[in-house]
């Protein structure tokens, strides 16, 4: 029987609003196709969250939203303040800022790139000694509007990496993918490569990495939108 792992990475913003769409459009299609799945989580504890540009400000951030998944295994929760001390921001912030048009808030955007890649790397490390027919990387702060198009995907996945065909911004959308173990290793390799790259733009950097990987890049229609801590749903 086909078995996959679902790897949640990053922050769980208003997860009570995004979880029903994940259950309906990711979990249920897998179950209906008799595909077993294990869940893995990496996230951060943080005292507050500030994104001044879009007015997403939460002074008492709920760090236990991931518990809505009702699992007590395969979970890593890091203290963001402590991890930030290890991420070499001083080196990273010397590079060209792709989001400089957003003013002072762009510095935090650059830091968030590193935090997300750290999270991706660490959620995947939990699976290193295991084998799955597919690896699904899922951002929990997204609303998923359409069912995962399993009819477009061949299991077990071998050399393919399936990406969604929206929010590409001159590269590849980095918010979701389904791939093989080889593809997963390429997808998360950005964490170790980004200090040496010249283009920090998230989607364009992913394209650079995957185009060199030898993976067969395929695009699927899987409509999503981001959700903020305030509950606002954003396009783009």
MARBA-3410 file (N, C-alpha, C, O; in Angstrom, 1 decimal):
236
0.8,-1.2,0.0,0.0,0.0,0.0,0.9,1.2,0.0,1.9,1.3,0.7 ~ 0.5,2.2,-0.8,1.2,3.5,-0.8,1.2,4.2,0.5,0.2,4.3,1.2 ~ 2.4,4.7,0.9,2.5,5.5,2.1,3.3,6.7,1.9,4.4,6.7,1.3 ~ 2.8,7.9,2.4,3.4,9.1,2.2,3.6,9.8,3.5,3.0,9.4,4.5 ~ 4.5,10.8,3.6,4.6,11.6,4.8,4.2,13.0,4.4,4.5,13.5,3.3
3.6,13.7,5.3,3.2,15.1,5.2,4.0,15.9,6.2,3.9,15.7,7.4 ~ 4.8,16.9,5.7,5.7,17.6,6.5,5.2,19.0,6.6,5.3,19.8,5.6 ~ 4.8,19.4,7.8,4.3,20.8,8.0,5.5,21.6,8.5,6.2,21.2,9.4 ~ 5.7,22.8,7.9,6.9,23.6,8.3,6.4,25.1,8.4,5.5,25.5,7.8 ~ 7.1,25.8,9.3,6.8,27.2,9.5,5.8,27.4,10.6,5.5,26.6,11.4
5.2,28.6,10.5,4.3,29.1,11.6,2.8,28.6,11.3,2.4,28.6,10.1 ~ 2.1,28.3,12.4,0.7,27.9,12.3,-0.1,29.2,12.6,-0.6,29.4,13.7 ~ -0.4,30.0,11.6,-1.2,31.2,11.7,-2.7,30.9,11.6,-3.0,30.4,10.5 ~ -3.5,31.2,12.5,-4.9,30.9,12.5,-5.2,29.5,11.9,-6.0,29.4,11.0 ~ -4.6,28.5,12.5,-4.7,27.2,12.0,-6.1,26.6,12.1,-6.5,25.7,11.4
-6.9,27.2,13.1,-8.3,26.7,13.2,-9.1,27.0,11.9,-10.1,26.4,11.6 ~ -8.6,28.0,11.1,-9.3,28.4,9.9,-8.7,27.6,8.7,-9.4,27.3,7.7 ~ -7.4,27.3,8.7,-6.8,26.6,7.6,-6.9,25.1,7.7,-7.0,24.4,6.6 ~ -7.0,24.6,8.9,-7.0,23.1,9.1,-8.2,22.4,8.3,-8.0,21.4,7.7 ~ -9.4,23.0,8.4,-10.5,22.3,7.6,-10.2,22.1,6.2,-10.6,21.1,5.6
-9.5,23.1,5.5,-9.2,23.0,4.1,-8.1,21.9,3.9,-8.1,21.2,2.9 ~ -7.2,21.8,4.9,-6.2,20.7,4.8,-6.8,19.3,4.9,-6.5,18.4,4.2 ~ -7.8,19.2,5.8,-8.5,18.0,6.0,-9.3,17.6,4.8,-9.2,16.4,4.3 ~ -10.0,18.5,4.2,-10.8,18.3,3.1,-10.1,18.0,1.8,-10.4,17.1,1.0 ~ -9.0,18.8,1.6,-8.4,18.8,0.2,-7.0,18.1,0.2,-6.4,18.0,-0.9
-6.5,17.7,1.3,-5.2,16.9,1.4,-5.5,15.6,2.0,-5.2,14.5,1.4 ~ -5.9,15.6,3.3,-6.1,14.3,4.0,-7.2,13.4,3.3,-6.9,12.3,3.1 ~ -8.3,14.0,3.0,-9.4,13.2,2.5,-9.1,12.6,1.1,-9.4,11.4,0.9 ~ -8.6,13.3,0.2,-8.2,12.7,-1.1,-7.2,11.5,-0.9,-7.3,10.5,-1.6 ~ -6.3,11.7,0.0,-5.4,10.5,0.3,-6.1,9.3,0.8,-5.9,8.2,0.4
-7.0,9.6,1.8,-7.7,8.5,2.4,-8.6,7.8,1.4,-8.7,6.6,1.4 ~ -9.3,8.6,0.5,-10.2,8.0,-0.5,-9.4,7.2,-1.5,-10.0,6.3,-2.1 ~ -8.2,7.4,-1.6,-7.3,6.6,-2.6,-6.5,5.6,-1.8,-5.6,5.0,-2.4 ~ -6.9,5.3,-0.6,-6.2,4.3,0.2,-4.7,4.5,0.4,-3.9,3.6,0.4 ~ -4.4,5.8,0.5,-3.0,6.1,0.7,-2.8,6.5,2.2,-3.4,7.4,2.7
-1.9,5.7,2.8,-1.6,6.0,4.2,-0.7,7.2,4.3,0.1,7.5,3.4 ~ -0.7,7.9,5.4,0.2,9.0,5.6,0.5,9.2,7.1,-0.3,9.0,8.0 ~ 1.8,9.6,7.3,2.3,10.0,8.6,2.5,11.6,8.6,2.8,12.1,7.5 ~ 2.3,12.2,9.7,2.4,13.6,9.9,3.7,14.0,10.6,4.1,13.3,11.6 ~ 4.4,15.0,10.2,5.6,15.5,10.8,5.4,17.1,10.9,4.8,17.7,10.1
6.0,17.6,12.0,5.8,19.1,12.3,7.2,19.7,12.7,7.9,19.1,13.5 ~ 7.5,20.8,12.1,8.5,21.7,12.7,7.9,23.1,12.7,7.4,23.6,11.7 ~ 8.0,23.7,13.9,7.5,25.1,14.0,8.3,25.8,15.1,9.2,25.2,15.7 ~ 7.9,27.0,15.4,8.7,27.8,16.4,7.7,28.3,17.5,6.5,28.5,17.2 ~ 8.3,28.5,18.6,7.7,29.3,19.7,8.2,30.7,19.6,9.4,31.0,19.4
7.2,31.7,19.6,7.6,33.1,19.6,6.6,33.9,20.5,5.5,33.6,20.5 ~ 7.1,34.9,21.2,6.2,35.6,22.1,5.2,36.5,21.3,4.1,36.7,21.8 ~ 5.6,37.0,20.2,4.7,37.9,19.4,5.1,37.8,17.9,6.2,37.3,17.6 ~ 4.2,38.3,17.1,4.5,38.3,15.6,4.1,39.7,15.1,3.0,40.2,15.3 ~ 5.1,40.2,14.3,4.9,41.6,13.7,5.2,41.5,12.2,6.3,41.2,11.8
4.2,41.9,11.4,4.5,42.2,10.0,3.8,43.5,9.7,2.6,43.6,9.4 ~ 4.6,44.6,9.9,4.0,45.9,9.8,3.4,46.2,8.5,2.5,47.0,8.3 ~ 4.0,45.7,7.4,3.6,46.0,6.0,2.2,45.7,5.8,1.5,46.4,5.1 ~ 1.7,44.5,6.3,0.3,44.1,6.0,-0.5,44.2,7.3,-1.7,43.8,7.3 ~ 0.0,44.8,8.4,-0.7,45.0,9.6,-1.0,43.7,10.3,-2.0,43.6,11.0
-0.2,42.7,10.2,-0.4,41.5,10.9,0.5,41.5,12.2,1.6,41.2,12.2 ~ -0.2,41.9,13.2,0.5,42.1,14.5,-0.2,41.3,15.6,-1.4,41.6,15.8 ~ 0.5,40.4,16.3,-0.1,39.6,17.3,0.8,39.7,18.5,2.0,39.2,18.4 ~ 0.4,40.3,19.6,1.3,40.5,20.8,1.4,39.2,21.6,2.5,38.9,22.1 ~ 0.4,38.4,21.7,0.4,37.2,22.4,0.2,36.0,21.5,-1.0,35.5,21.4
1.2,35.6,20.8,1.1,34.6,19.7,0.7,33.2,20.3,1.3,32.8,21.3 ~ -0.2,32.5,19.7,-0.6,31.2,20.2,0.3,30.2,19.7,0.3,29.8,18.5 ~ 1.2,29.7,20.5,2.2,28.7,20.1,1.8,27.3,20.1,2.6,26.4,19.8 ~ 0.5,27.0,20.4,0.1,25.6,20.5,-1.0,25.3,19.4,-1.7,24.3,19.5 ~ -1.0,26.1,18.3,-2.0,25.8,17.3,-1.8,24.5,16.6,-2.7,23.8,16.2
-0.5,24.1,16.5,-0.2,22.8,15.9,-0.9,21.6,16.6,-1.1,20.5,16.0 ~ -1.3,21.8,17.8,-1.9,20.7,18.6,-3.3,20.3,18.0,-3.8,19.3,18.4 ~ -3.9,21.2,17.2,-5.1,20.9,16.5,-5.0,19.6,15.6,-6.0,19.0,15.3 ~ -3.8,19.3,15.3,-3.6,18.0,14.4,-3.7,16.8,15.3,-3.8,15.7,14.7 ~ -3.8,16.9,16.6,-4.0,15.8,17.5,-3.0,14.7,17.3,-3.3,13.5,17.3
-1.7,15.0,17.2,-0.7,14.0,17.3,0.3,14.4,18.4,0.5,15.6,18.7 ~ 1.0,13.4,18.9,2.0,13.7,20.0,3.3,13.0,19.6,4.0,12.6,20.5 ~ 3.6,13.0,18.3,4.8,12.4,17.9,5.3,13.2,16.7,4.6,14.0,16.1 ~ 6.6,13.0,16.3,7.1,13.6,15.1,7.0,15.1,15.1,6.6,15.7,14.1 ~ 7.3,15.7,16.2,7.1,17.2,16.4,8.4,17.8,16.9,8.9,17.3,17.9
8.8,18.8,16.3,9.9,19.7,16.8,9.4,21.1,16.9,8.9,21.7,15.9 ~ 9.5,21.6,18.1,9.2,23.0,18.3,10.4,23.7,18.9,10.8,23.5,20.0 ~ 10.9,24.7,18.1,12.1,25.4,18.5,11.8,26.8,19.0,10.8,27.4,18.6 ~ 12.5,27.3,19.9,12.4,28.7,20.4,13.0,29.6,19.3,14.2,29.5,19.1 ~ 12.2,30.4,18.7,12.7,31.2,17.6,13.8,32.1,18.0,14.8,32.4,17.3
13.7,32.7,19.2,14.8,33.6,19.7,16.1,32.9,19.8,17.2,33.5,19.4 ~ 16.1,31.6,20.2,17.4,30.9,20.3,17.9,30.5,18.9,19.1,30.5,18.7 ~ 17.0,30.1,18.0,17.4,29.7,16.7,18.0,30.9,15.9,18.9,30.8,15.2 ~ 17.4,32.0,16.1,17.9,33.2,15.4,19.3,33.5,15.7,20.0,34.1,14.9 ~ 19.8,33.1,16.9,21.2,33.3,17.3,22.1,32.5,16.5,23.3,32.8,16.4
21.6,31.5,15.8,22.5,30.5,15.1,22.4,30.8,13.6,23.2,30.2,12.8 ~ 21.6,31.7,13.1,21.3,31.8,11.7,22.1,32.8,10.9,21.9,33.0,9.7 ~ 23.1,33.3,11.5,24.1,34.2,10.8,23.4,35.3,10.0,23.8,35.6,8.9 ~ 22.5,36.0,10.7,21.8,37.1,10.0,22.8,38.2,9.5,22.6,38.8,8.5 ~ 23.8,38.4,10.3,24.8,39.5,10.0,25.4,39.2,8.6,25.7,40.2,7.9
25.6,38.0,8.3,26.2,37.6,7.0,25.1,37.7,5.9,25.4,38.2,4.8 ~ 24.0,37.2,6.2,22.9,37.2,5.2,22.4,38.6,4.8,22.1,38.8,3.6 ~ 22.3,39.5,5.8,21.8,40.8,5.5,22.7,41.7,4.7,22.3,42.8,4.3 ~ 23.9,41.2,4.5,24.8,42.0,3.6,24.5,41.8,2.1,25.0,42.5,1.3 ~ 23.7,40.8,1.8,23.4,40.5,0.5,22.3,41.4,-0.1,21.7,42.1,0.7
22.2,41.4,-1.4,21.1,42.3,-2.0,19.7,41.9,-1.5,19.4,40.7,-1.5 ~ 19.0,42.8,-1.1,17.6,42.6,-0.6,16.6,42.6,-1.7,16.4,43.7,-2.3 ~ 16.0,41.5,-2.0,15.0,41.4,-3.1,13.7,42.2,-2.8,12.9,42.4,-3.6 ~ 13.5,42.5,-1.5,12.2,43.1,-1.1,12.5,44.5,-0.5,11.7,45.0,0.3 ~ 13.5,45.2,-1.0,13.9,46.5,-0.5,12.7,47.5,-0.7,12.6,48.5,0.1
11.9,47.3,-1.7,10.7,48.2,-1.9,9.8,48.2,-0.7,8.9,49.1,-0.7 ~ 9.9,47.2,0.2,9.0,47.2,1.3,9.6,48.0,2.5,9.1,47.9,3.6 ~ 10.7,48.7,2.3,11.2,49.5,3.4,11.8,48.7,4.5,12.3,47.6,4.3 ~ 11.7,49.3,5.7,12.4,48.6,6.9,11.9,47.2,7.1,12.6,46.4,7.7 ~ 10.6,46.9,6.8,10.1,45.6,7.0,10.8,44.5,6.2,10.7,43.3,6.5
11.5,45.0,5.1,12.2,44.0,4.2,13.3,43.2,5.0,13.6,42.1,4.6 ~ 13.8,43.8,6.0,14.9,43.1,6.8,14.3,41.9,7.5,14.9,40.8,7.5 ~ 13.1,42.0,8.0,12.4,40.9,8.6,12.0,39.9,7.6,12.0,38.7,7.9 ~ 11.7,40.3,6.4,11.3,39.4,5.3,12.5,38.5,5.0,12.4,37.3,4.8 ~ 13.7,39.1,4.9,14.9,38.3,4.7,15.2,37.3,5.8,15.6,36.2,5.6
15.0,37.7,7.0,15.1,36.8,8.2,14.1,35.7,8.1,14.5,34.5,8.4 ~ 12.9,36.0,7.6,11.9,34.9,7.5,12.3,33.9,6.5,11.9,32.7,6.6 ~ 13.0,34.3,5.4,13.5,33.3,4.5,14.3,32.3,5.1,14.2,31.1,5.0 ~ 15.3,32.7,5.9,16.2,31.8,6.6,15.4,30.9,7.6,15.7,29.7,7.8 ~ 14.5,31.5,8.3,13.7,30.8,9.3,12.9,29.7,8.6,12.8,28.6,9.1
12.3,30.0,7.5,11.5,29.0,6.8,12.4,27.9,6.3,12.0,26.7,6.4 ~ 13.6,28.2,5.7,14.4,27.1,5.2,15.0,26.3,6.4,15.2,25.1,6.2 ~ 15.2,26.9,7.5,15.6,26.1,8.7,14.5,25.2,9.1,14.8,24.0,9.4 ~ 13.3,25.6,9.1,12.1,24.8,9.4,12.0,23.6,8.4,11.8,22.5,8.9 ~ 12.1,23.9,7.2,12.1,22.9,6.1,13.1,21.8,6.4,12.8,20.6,6.4
14.3,22.2,6.6,15.4,21.3,6.9,15.1,20.4,8.1,15.4,19.2,8.1 ~ 14.6,21.0,9.2,14.5,20.3,10.4,13.2,19.4,10.4,13.3,18.3,11.0 ~ 12.2,19.7,9.7,11.1,18.8,9.6,11.5,17.6,8.8,11.1,16.5,9.1 ~ 12.3,17.8,7.8,12.7,16.6,6.9,13.7,15.7,7.7,13.7,14.5,7.5 ~ 14.5,16.3,8.6,15.5,15.4,9.3,14.8,14.3,10.1,15.4,13.3,10.3
13.6,14.5,10.4,12.8,13.5,11.2,12.5,12.2,10.3,12.2,11.2,10.9 ~ 12.7,12.3,9.0,12.3,11.2,8.1,13.5,10.5,7.5,13.4,9.6,6.8 ~ 14.7,11.0,7.9,15.9,10.5,7.2,16.1,9.0,7.2,16.5,8.4,6.2 ~ 15.8,8.4,8.3,15.9,6.9,8.4,14.7,6.2,8.0,14.5,5.0,8.4 ~ 13.7,6.8,7.3,12.5,6.2,6.9,12.4,6.3,5.4,13.0,7.1,4.8
11.5,5.5,4.8,11.3,5.5,3.4,9.8,5.6,3.1,9.0,4.9,3.7 ~ 9.4,6.6,2.3,8.0,6.8,1.9,7.9,6.8,0.3,8.9,7.0,-0.4 ~ 6.7,6.6,-0.1,6.5,6.7,-1.6,6.4,8.1,-2.1,6.4,8.3,-3.3 ~ 6.2,9.0,-1.2,6.1,10.4,-1.5,6.3,11.3,-0.3,6.0,10.9,0.8 ~ 6.7,12.5,-0.5,7.0,13.5,0.6,6.2,14.7,0.2,6.5,15.3,-0.8
5.3,15.1,1.1,4.5,16.3,0.8,4.9,17.4,1.8,4.8,17.2,3.0 ~ 5.4,18.5,1.3,5.8,19.7,2.1,4.6,20.6,2.1,4.2,21.1,1.0 ~ 4.1,20.9,3.3,2.8,21.7,3.4,3.0,22.9,4.3,3.4,22.7,5.5 ~ 2.7,24.1,3.9,2.7,25.2,4.8,1.3,25.2,5.5,0.3,25.2,4.8 ~ 1.3,25.3,6.8,0.1,25.2,7.5,-0.7,26.6,7.5,-1.9,26.6,7.8
0.0,27.6,7.1,-0.7,28.9,7.1,-1.3,29.2,5.7,-1.1,30.4,5.2 ~ -1.9,28.2,5.1,-2.5,28.3,3.8,-3.9,27.8,3.8,-4.2,26.8,4.5 ~ -4.8,28.4,3.0,-6.1,27.8,2.7,-6.0,27.0,1.4,-5.5,27.6,0.4 ~ -6.4,25.8,1.4,-6.3,25.0,0.2,-7.7,24.8,-0.4,-8.6,24.2,0.3 ~ -7.9,25.3,-1.6,-9.3,25.5,-2.1,-9.7,24.3,-3.0,-10.9,24.1,-3.3
-8.8,23.6,-3.5,-9.1,22.5,-4.4,-8.5,21.2,-4.0,-7.5,21.2,-3.3 ~ -9.0,20.0,-4.3,-8.5,18.8,-3.9,-7.1,18.5,-4.5,-6.8,18.9,-5.7 ~ -6.2,17.9,-3.7,-4.9,17.5,-4.2,-5.1,16.6,-5.5,-5.8,15.6,-5.3 ~ -4.6,17.0,-6.7,-4.9,16.3,-7.9,-4.1,15.0,-8.0,-3.1,14.9,-8.8 ~ -4.5,14.0,-7.2,-3.7,12.7,-7.2,-3.7,12.0,-8.5,-2.8,11.2,-8.8
-4.7,12.3,-9.4,-4.8,11.7,-10.7,-3.6,12.1,-11.6,-3.3,11.5,-12.6 ~ -3.0,13.2,-11.2,-1.8,13.7,-12.0,-0.5,13.2,-11.5,0.6,13.5,-12.1 ~ -0.5,12.4,-10.4,0.7,12.0,-9.7,0.8,10.5,-9.8,-0.1,9.8,-9.5 ~ 2.0,10.0,-10.1,2.3,8.6,-10.2,3.1,8.2,-8.9,4.1,8.7,-8.6 ~ 2.6,7.2,-8.2,3.2,6.6,-7.0,3.8,5.3,-7.3,3.2,4.5,-8.1
4.9,4.9,-6.7,5.8,5.8,-5.9,6.5,6.8,-6.8,6.9,6.6,-7.9 ~ 6.6,8.0,-6.3,7.3,9.1,-7.0,8.8,8.8,-7.1,9.4,8.3,-6.1 ~ 9.4,9.0,-8.2,10.8,8.6,-8.4,11.6,9.9,-8.7,12.2,10.4,-7.8 ~ 11.6,10.4,-9.9,12.4,11.5,-10.2,11.6,12.8,-10.4,12.2,13.8,-10.9 ~ 10.4,12.8,-10.1,9.5,13.9,-10.3,9.4,14.8,-9.0,9.5,14.3,-7.9
9.2,16.1,-9.3,8.9,17.0,-8.2,7.7,17.8,-8.7,7.8,18.5,-9.7 ~ 6.6,17.7,-8.0,5.3,18.4,-8.4,5.2,19.7,-7.6,5.2,19.7,-6.4 ~ 5.1,20.8,-8.3,4.9,22.1,-7.8,3.6,22.7,-8.2,3.1,22.4,-9.3 ~ 3.0,23.6,-7.4,1.8,24.3,-7.8,2.1,25.4,-8.8,3.2,26.0,-8.8 ~ 1.2,25.6,-9.8,1.4,26.5,-10.9,1.0,27.9,-10.7,0.5,28.5,-11.6
1.1,28.4,-9.4,0.7,29.8,-9.1,1.7,30.4,-8.2,2.5,29.7,-7.6 ~ 1.7,31.7,-8.1,2.6,32.4,-7.2,4.1,32.1,-7.5,4.9,31.7,-6.5 ~ 4.5,32.1,-8.7,5.8,31.7,-9.1,6.8,32.9,-9.1,8.0,32.7,-8.8 ~ 6.4,34.1,-9.4,7.2,35.3,-9.3,8.6,35.1,-9.9,9.6,35.5,-9.3 ~ 8.6,34.6,-11.1,9.8,34.5,-11.9,10.6,33.3,-11.5,11.8,33.1,-12.0
10.1,32.4,-10.7,10.7,31.2,-10.3,9.8,30.0,-10.1,8.9,29.8,-11.0 ~ 9.9,29.3,-9.0,9.0,28.2,-8.7,8.3,28.5,-7.4,9.0,28.9,-6.4 ~ 7.0,28.2,-7.3,6.3,28.4,-6.0,6.9,27.5,-4.9,7.1,26.3,-5.2 ~ 7.3,28.1,-3.8,8.0,27.3,-2.8,7.1,26.9,-1.6,7.6,26.5,-0.5 ~ 5.8,27.1,-1.7,4.9,26.9,-0.6,4.4,25.5,-0.4,4.0,25.1,0.7
4.6,24.7,-1.4,4.1,23.3,-1.4,4.8,22.5,-2.4,5.1,23.0,-3.5 ~ 5.1,21.2,-2.1,5.5,20.3,-3.2,5.3,18.9,-2.7,5.1,18.6,-1.6 ~ 5.2,18.0,-3.7,5.1,16.6,-3.5,6.1,15.9,-4.4,6.2,16.2,-5.6 ~ 6.9,15.1,-3.8,8.1,14.6,-4.5,8.6,13.3,-3.9,8.0,12.7,-2.9 ~ 9.7,12.8,-4.4,10.4,11.6,-3.8,11.4,12.0,-2.8,11.5,13.1,-2.4
12.0,11.0,-2.2,13.1,11.3,-1.2,14.2,12.1,-1.9,14.7,13.0,-1.2 ~ 14.6,11.7,-3.1,15.6,12.5,-3.8,15.1,13.9,-4.0,15.9,14.9,-3.8 ~ 13.9,14.1,-4.4,13.3,15.5,-4.6,13.3,16.2,-3.3,13.6,17.4,-3.3 ~ 12.9,15.5,-2.2,12.8,16.2,-0.9,14.2,16.7,-0.5,14.3,17.8,0.1 ~ 15.2,15.9,-0.7,16.6,16.3,-0.4,17.0,17.6,-1.1,17.7,18.4,-0.6
16.6,17.7,-2.4,16.9,18.9,-3.2,16.1,20.0,-2.7,16.6,21.2,-2.6 ~ 14.8,19.8,-2.4,13.9,20.9,-1.9,14.4,21.5,-0.7,14.3,22.8,-0.5 ~ 14.9,20.7,0.3,15.4,21.3,1.5,16.9,21.7,1.5,17.3,22.3,2.5 ~ 17.6,21.4,0.4,19.0,21.7,0.4,19.3,23.2,0.3,20.4,23.6,0.5 ~ 18.2,24.0,0.1,18.4,25.5,0.0,19.0,26.0,1.3,19.7,27.0,1.3
18.6,25.4,2.5,19.1,25.9,3.8,20.6,25.9,3.8,21.2,26.9,4.3 ~ 21.3,24.9,3.3,22.7,24.8,3.3,23.4,25.7,2.1,24.6,26.0,2.2 ~ 22.6,26.0,1.1,23.1,26.7,0.0,22.9,28.2,0.0,23.6,28.9,-0.7 ~ 22.0,28.7,0.8,21.5,30.1,0.6,22.6,31.1,1.0,22.6,32.2,0.5 ~ 23.5,30.7,1.9,24.5,31.6,2.3,25.5,31.9,1.2,26.2,32.9,1.2
25.5,31.0,0.2,26.5,31.1,-0.9,25.8,31.6,-2.2,26.5,31.8,-3.2 ~ 24.5,31.9,-2.2,23.8,32.3,-3.4,23.8,33.8,-3.5,24.0,34.5,-2.5 ~ 23.6,34.3,-4.7,23.6,35.7,-5.0,22.2,36.2,-5.1,21.9,37.4,-4.8 ~ 21.2,35.4,-5.4,19.8,35.8,-5.5,19.0,35.2,-4.4,18.7,34.0,-4.4 ~ 18.6,36.0,-3.4,17.9,35.5,-2.2,16.4,35.4,-2.4,15.7,35.0,-1.6
15.9,35.8,-3.6,14.5,35.8,-3.9,14.0,34.3,-3.8,14.5,33.4,-4.4 ~ 13.0,34.1,-2.9,12.6,32.7,-2.5,12.3,31.9,-3.7,12.8,30.8,-3.9 ~ 11.4,32.3,-4.6,10.9,31.5,-5.7,12.0,31.3,-6.7,12.2,30.3,-7.3 ~ 12.8,32.4,-7.0,13.8,32.3,-8.0,15.0,31.4,-7.5,15.6,30.7,-8.3 ~ 15.3,31.5,-6.2,16.3,30.6,-5.7,15.9,29.2,-5.8,16.7,28.3,-6.1
14.6,28.9,-5.5,14.2,27.5,-5.6,14.3,27.0,-7.1,14.8,25.9,-7.3 ~ 14.0,27.8,-8.0,14.2,27.5,-9.4,15.6,27.2,-9.8,15.9,26.2,-10.4 ~ 16.5,28.0,-9.3,17.9,27.8,-9.5,18.4,26.4,-9.0,19.1,25.7,-9.7 ~ 18.0,26.1,-7.8,18.3,24.8,-7.1,17.8,23.6,-7.9,18.5,22.7,-8.2 ~ 16.5,23.7,-8.2,15.8,22.5,-8.8,16.2,22.4,-10.3,16.3,21.2,-10.7
16.5,23.4,-11.0,16.9,23.3,-12.4,18.3,22.6,-12.5,18.6,22.0,-13.5 ~ 19.1,22.7,-11.4,20.4,22.0,-11.4,20.3,20.6,-10.9,21.3,19.9,-10.9 ~ 19.2,20.2,-10.4,19.0,19.0,-9.6,18.9,17.7,-10.5,19.1,16.6,-10.0 ~ 18.5,17.9,-11.7,18.2,16.8,-12.6,16.8,16.2,-12.3,16.4,15.2,-12.9 ~ 16.0,16.8,-11.4,14.6,16.4,-11.2,13.7,16.7,-12.4,14.0,17.7,-13.1
12.7,15.9,-12.6,11.7,16.2,-13.6,10.6,17.1,-13.0,9.8,16.6,-12.2 ~ 10.6,18.4,-13.3,9.7,19.4,-12.7,8.4,19.3,-13.4,8.3,19.4,-14.6 ~ 7.3,19.1,-12.6,6.0,19.0,-13.1,5.1,20.0,-12.3,5.3,20.2,-11.2 ~ 4.1,20.6,-13.0,3.3,21.6,-12.4,1.8,21.1,-12.3,1.3,20.5,-13.2 ~ 1.2,21.3,-11.1,-0.1,20.9,-10.9,-1.0,22.0,-10.5,-0.5,23.0,-9.9
-2.3,22.0,-10.8,-3.2,23.0,-10.4,-3.7,22.6,-9.0,-4.4,21.6,-8.8 ~ -3.4,23.5,-8.0,-3.8,23.3,-6.6,-3.9,24.6,-6.0,-2.9,25.2,-5.5 ~ -5.1,25.2,-6.0,-5.3,26.6,-5.6,-5.2,26.8,-4.1,-5.9,26.2,-3.3 ~ -4.4,27.8,-3.8,-4.2,28.1,-2.4,-4.2,29.7,-2.2,-4.0,30.4,-3.1 ~ -4.4,30.1,-0.9,-4.2,31.5,-0.5,-3.5,31.5,0.9,-3.8,30.5,1.7
-2.8,32.5,1.2,-2.2,32.6,2.5,-3.2,33.2,3.5,-4.0,34.0,3.2 ~ -3.0,32.7,4.8,-3.8,33.3,5.8,-2.9,33.9,6.9,-1.8,33.4,7.2 ~ -3.2,35.1,7.4,-2.4,35.8,8.3,-2.9,35.5,9.8,-4.0,35.0,10.0 ~ -2.2,35.9,10.7,-2.5,35.7,12.1,-3.8,36.4,12.5,-4.5,36.1,13.4 ~ -4.1,37.5,11.7,-5.4,38.2,12.0,-6.6,37.5,11.4,-7.7,37.9,11.8
-6.4,36.5,10.6,-7.4,35.8,9.9,-7.7,36.3,8.5,-8.5,35.8,7.8 ~ -6.9,37.4,8.1,-7.1,37.9,6.8,-6.5,36.9,5.8,-5.5,36.3,6.0 ~ -7.2,36.8,4.6,-6.8,35.8,3.6,-6.2,36.7,2.4,-6.9,37.6,2.0 ~ -5.0,36.3,2.0,-4.3,37.2,1.0,-4.1,36.5,-0.3,-3.9,35.3,-0.3 ~ -4.3,37.2,-1.4,-3.8,36.7,-2.7,-2.3,37.0,-2.8,-1.8,37.9,-2.2
-1.6,36.1,-3.6,-0.2,36.4,-3.8,0.7,36.0,-2.7,1.9,36.1,-2.8
END
